[in-house]
Amino acid sequence: MTYGPLSSLREAGGAIAARFSALAPNVQGAIWLLCSAVLFSLMQTLAKYLGQRLDPFQVSLARAFFGLVVIIPFLLRAGIGSGGITTKVLPLQLLRGLVGTSAMFCGFYAVTHMPLADAQSLNFARGLFLVPLAILFLKEVVGLRRVIAMAVGFVGVLIMLRPTGEIDPAALIALLGAALVAFATVLVKIVSRYDSPVTLMFYTGVVGTCVAAVPAYLNWVEPTLIEYGLLAIMGMTGATAHNFFIRGYAVGDTTAIAPFEYSSLIFVTITGFFFFAHVPDVFSILGAAIIVGASLYIVRREARVAKREREDAQKVATDL
């Protein structure tokens, strides 16, 4: 039996894990999403800082590569076969990786050239784009309420695009990134029917690294030793945040924990103020409030519809 500091740490870790497991599922989900929001905010803050001197493609390459490094232990455990590297839908995995990488390029460009809070608010517009994409690709039936919520959300987008002045090109790129994230989400829903989460993360990292490597090389600015370290931290932080995000929605009820995802807007507003002296104006605050409100309504409405469909299916199965 081993005694000492290491043993004490293991015991403490086991006690914390036991207490966490004893919490209600929605409480666990909320904690996972809060931790995810904090880490995503840290990733964006580091990306903005690094993007002031380095090219956004370099930042994207670091995010993809070190995100791949983080999942290597899980990949080794899963192996080459099904559940690991092998995929049943290779073309869709490659397409999803390409779309996701393009969304990442847009996101980091927006973070670099816009206030963090503005870039994050426009990123939340991805929930609005999901409605028409779900109709087109998933053949989902969308009610009038969700269509109205989507329209209201896009009013918030228009407000953030500054209707009284010139539109910032970075804002349009951020909006394009949100649309690509929505498309990638639809593809995730499709490929997850065939492949495991580890397989999805593997192809995300591989495709992202390969695609980002070429433009990063062509626009390469030699990082300092400190910047190399920050790039590694940024990439691993983003991958960990994504893992926490998945865990949160895996254990918690969507309608209960979804609001905690939007806490990242508070965190990036704080870091944007203290590190980059950004103060949101009235257009940013109003537009963000409308986008978040509409997105939350859509999330809650979709969850209720899905729950009703499951209950109806169970009732039919019981009757049979």
C-alpha positions in Angstrom: 0.0 0.0 0.0 1.3 3.4 -0.9 1.2 6.3 1.5 2.2 10.0 1.2 1.1 13.0 -0.8 0.2 11.0 -3.9 -2.0 8.7 -2.0 -3.7 11.7 -0.2 -4.3 13.3 -3.6 -5.9 10.2 -4.9 -8.2 9.9 -1.9 -9.2 13.5 -2.2 -9.9 13.1 -5.9 -12.0 10.0 -5.2 -14.0 11.8 -2.5 -14.7 14.8 -4.8 -15.7 12.5 -7.7 -18.1 10.6 -5.4 -19.7 13.8 -4.2 -20.0 15.1 -7.7 -21.7 11.8 -8.8 -24.1 12.1 -6.0 -25.4 15.4 -7.4 -28.6 15.6 -9.4 -28.0 15.1 -13.2 -29.0 18.6 -14.1 -26.7 20.1 -11.4 -23.9 18.0 -12.9 -24.7 19.1 -16.4 -24.8 22.8 -15.3 -21.4 22.5 -13.7 -19.9 20.9 -16.8 -21.3 23.6 -19.0 -20.1 26.4 -16.6 -16.6 24.8 -16.7 -16.8 24.6 -20.4 -17.9 28.2 -20.7 -14.9 29.3 -18.6 -12.4 27.3 -20.7 -13.9 28.5 -24.0 -13.6 32.1 -22.8 -10.0 31.5 -21.8 -9.3 29.9 -25.2 -10.8 32.9 -27.0 -8.9 35.4 -24.9 -5.6 33.6 -25.6 -6.6 33.4 -29.3 -7.2 37.2 -29.5 -3.9 37.9 -27.7 -1.9 35.6 -30.0 -3.8 36.9 -33.1 -2.4 40.4 -32.5 0.9 39.2 -33.8 0.4 35.7 -35.3 -1.8 34.9 -38.2 -5.2 33.5 -37.4 -4.4 30.4 -39.5 -1.5 29.6 -37.1 -3.9 29.9 -34.2 -6.4 27.6 -35.9 -3.6 25.1 -36.6 -2.6 25.0 -32.9 -6.3 24.5 -31.9 -6.7 21.6 -34.2 -3.3 19.9 -33.6 -3.3 20.2 -29.8 -6.9 19.2 -29.7 -5.9 16.0 -31.5 -3.1 15.5 -29.0 -5.5 15.6 -26.1 -7.6 12.7 -27.4 -4.7 10.4 -28.2 -5.0 8.5 -24.9 -8.7 7.8 -25.7 -7.9 6.9 -29.2 -5.2 4.4 -28.1 -7.8 2.8 -25.8 -10.4 2.6 -28.6 -8.0 1.2 -31.1 -8.0 1.2 -34.9 -11.3 -0.6 -35.4 -14.9 0.5 -34.9 -15.2 3.1 -32.1 -11.7 4.3 -32.9 -10.1 5.4 -36.2 -12.3 3.3 -38.4 -15.4 5.2 -39.7 -18.5 3.9 -41.5 -19.1 7.2 -43.2 -15.7 8.5 -44.3 -17.0 11.1 -46.9 -19.3 12.6 -44.3 -16.5 12.7 -41.7 -14.2 14.5 -44.1 -17.0 16.9 -45.1 -17.8 17.6 -41.4 -14.1 18.1 -40.6 -13.8 20.6 -43.5 -16.9 22.5 -42.5 -15.8 22.6 -38.9 -12.3 23.8 -39.8 -13.7 26.5 -42.0 -16.0 27.6 -39.1 -12.9 27.6 -36.8 -11.0 29.9 -39.3 -14.0 32.3 -39.3 -14.3 32.2 -35.5 -10.6 33.0 -34.8 -10.6 35.7 -37.4 -13.6 37.3 -35.8 -12.1 37.0 -32.3 -8.9 38.6 -33.5 -10.6 41.6 -35.3 -13.6 42.2 -33.1 -14.4 42.7 -29.4 -14.7 39.3 -27.7 -18.3 39.9 -26.6 -19.4 40.8 -30.1 -17.7 37.9 -31.7 -19.2 35.5 -29.1 -22.7 37.0 -29.5 -22.7 36.5 -33.3 -21.4 33.0 -32.7 -24.5 32.2 -30.8 -26.5 32.9 -33.9 -25.6 29.3 -34.9 -28.8 28.2 -33.1 -30.8 30.4 -35.5 -29.2 28.8 -38.6 -30.0 25.3 -37.2 -33.7 25.8 -37.8 -33.6 26.0 -41.7 -30.7 23.5 -41.9 -32.6 20.9 -39.8 -35.6 21.3 -42.2 -33.3 20.8 -45.3 -31.0 18.0 -44.1 -32.7 16.3 -41.2 -36.3 16.6 -42.6 -37.5 18.0 -39.2 -40.9 19.5 -39.0 -40.5 23.0 -37.5 -43.5 24.8 -36.0 -44.5 28.4 -36.4 -43.1 29.4 -33.0 -39.6 28.3 -33.8 -39.8 30.1 -37.2 -40.9 33.3 -35.4 -38.1 32.9 -32.8 -35.5 32.5 -35.6 -36.8 35.7 -37.3 -36.6 37.6 -34.0 -33.1 36.3 -33.5 -32.0 37.6 -36.8 -33.3 41.0 -35.9 -30.8 40.9 -33.1 -28.1 40.0 -35.6 -29.0 43.0 -37.7 -28.8 45.3 -34.7 -25.3 44.0 -33.9 -24.3 44.6 -37.5 -24.7 48.3 -36.7 -27.7 49.5 -38.9 -26.6 53.2 -38.4 -23.1 52.8 -39.8 -20.7 50.7 -42.0 -20.9 47.0 -41.5 -17.6 45.5 -40.1 -16.4 42.8 -42.5 -15.2 40.8 -39.4 -18.8 40.7 -38.2 -19.9 39.2 -41.5 -17.1 36.6 -41.2 -18.3 35.8 -37.7 -21.8 35.3 -39.0 -20.5 33.0 -41.7 -18.7 31.1 -39.0 -21.9 30.7 -37.0 -23.7 29.3 -40.1 -20.9 26.9 -40.7 -21.0 25.8 -37.0 -24.7 25.1 -37.5 -24.0 23.1 -40.6 -21.3 21.1 -38.8 -23.8 20.4 -36.0 -26.3 18.9 -38.4 -23.5 16.8 -39.8 -22.6 15.7 -36.3 -26.2 14.5 -35.7 -26.0 12.5 -38.9 -22.5 10.8 -38.5 -23.1 10.2 -34.7 -25.6 7.6 -35.8 -22.8 5.5 -37.2 -19.6 6.5 -35.3 -18.5 7.0 -31.7 -17.6 10.5 -30.2 -13.9 9.5 -30.2 -14.0 8.8 -33.9 -15.7 12.2 -34.5 -13.0 14.0 -32.5 -10.2 12.1 -34.3 -11.4 13.2 -37.7 -12.0 16.7 -36.5 -8.4 17.0 -35.3 -6.9 15.3 -38.4 -8.8 17.2 -41.0 -8.4 20.4 -39.1 -4.6 20.0 -38.8 -4.2 19.0 -42.5 -6.4 21.8 -43.8 -4.9 24.5 -41.5 -1.3 23.5 -42.1 -1.1 24.9 -45.7 -2.4 28.5 -45.1 -0.6 28.6 -41.7 2.7 27.7 -43.5 2.1 30.3 -46.2 1.4 33.1 -43.6 3.8 31.9 -41.0 5.1 34.3 -38.4 7.7 32.7 -36.1 6.3 32.5 -32.6 8.4 33.2 -29.6 9.0 30.5 -27.0 6.2 32.0 -24.8 3.8 32.1 -27.7 4.5 28.5 -28.5 3.5 27.6 -25.0 0.4 29.8 -25.1 -0.6 28.2 -28.4 -0.3 24.7 -26.8 -2.4 25.9 -23.8 -5.0 27.5 -26.1 -5.4 24.3 -28.2 -5.6 22.0 -25.2 -8.0 24.3 -23.4 -10.3 24.4 -26.4 -10.3 20.6 -26.6 -11.0 20.2 -22.9 -13.8 22.8 -23.1 -15.4 20.8 -25.9 -15.2 17.6 -23.9 -16.9 19.3 -20.9 -19.5 20.6 -23.2 -20.3 17.1 -24.5 -20.4 15.7 -20.9 -22.8 18.4 -19.8 -25.4 17.7 -22.4 -24.9 13.9 -21.9 -26.0 14.0 -18.3 -28.3 17.0 -18.1 -31.7 17.9 -19.5 -31.3 20.4 -22.3 -34.1 22.7 -21.2 -32.6 23.0 -17.7 -28.9 23.4 -18.5 -28.8 25.3 -21.8 -28.8 28.7 -20.2 -25.5 27.9 -18.6 -23.9 27.6 -22.0 -24.5 31.3 -22.6 -22.6 32.3 -19.5 -19.5 32.4 -21.7 -20.8 35.8 -23.0 -20.4 37.1 -19.4 -16.9 35.7 -19.1 -15.6 37.0 -22.5 -17.1 40.5 -21.7 -15.1 40.5 -18.4 -11.9 39.4 -20.1 -12.4 41.7 -23.0 -12.8 44.6 -20.6 -9.8 43.8 -18.4 -7.3 42.6 -21.1 -8.4 44.6 -24.2 -10.3 47.6 -22.7 -13.5 46.7 -24.7 -16.8 48.1 -23.4 -19.9 46.8 -25.2 -22.1 49.6 -26.6 -25.9 49.7 -26.7 -26.1 47.9 -30.1 -24.0 45.0 -28.8 -25.9 44.6 -25.6 -29.4 44.8 -27.2 -28.4 42.6 -30.2 -26.8 40.0 -27.9 -29.8 39.9 -25.6 -32.2 39.3 -28.6 -29.9 36.6 -30.1 -29.5 34.7 -26.8 -33.1 35.0 -25.9 -34.3 33.7 -29.3 -31.7 30.9 -29.3 -32.7 29.8 -25.8 -36.3 29.7 -26.8 -35.5 27.5 -29.9 -33.4 25.1 -27.7 -36.2 24.8 -25.2 -38.8 24.3 -27.8 -36.8 21.7 -29.7 -36.2 19.8 -26.4 -40.0 19.8 -25.5 -40.9 18.6 -29.0 -38.3 15.8 -28.8 -39.6 14.8 -25.4 -43.2 14.7 -26.6 -42.2 12.6 -29.6 -40.3 10.1 -27.3 -43.4 9.9 -25.0 -45.7 9.3 -27.9 -43.4 6.6 -29.3 -43.3 4.9 -25.8 -47.1 5.0 -25.6 -47.4 3.4 -29.0 -44.9 0.7 -28.0 -46.8 0.1 -24.8 -50.2 -0.2 -26.6 -48.7 -2.7 -29.0 
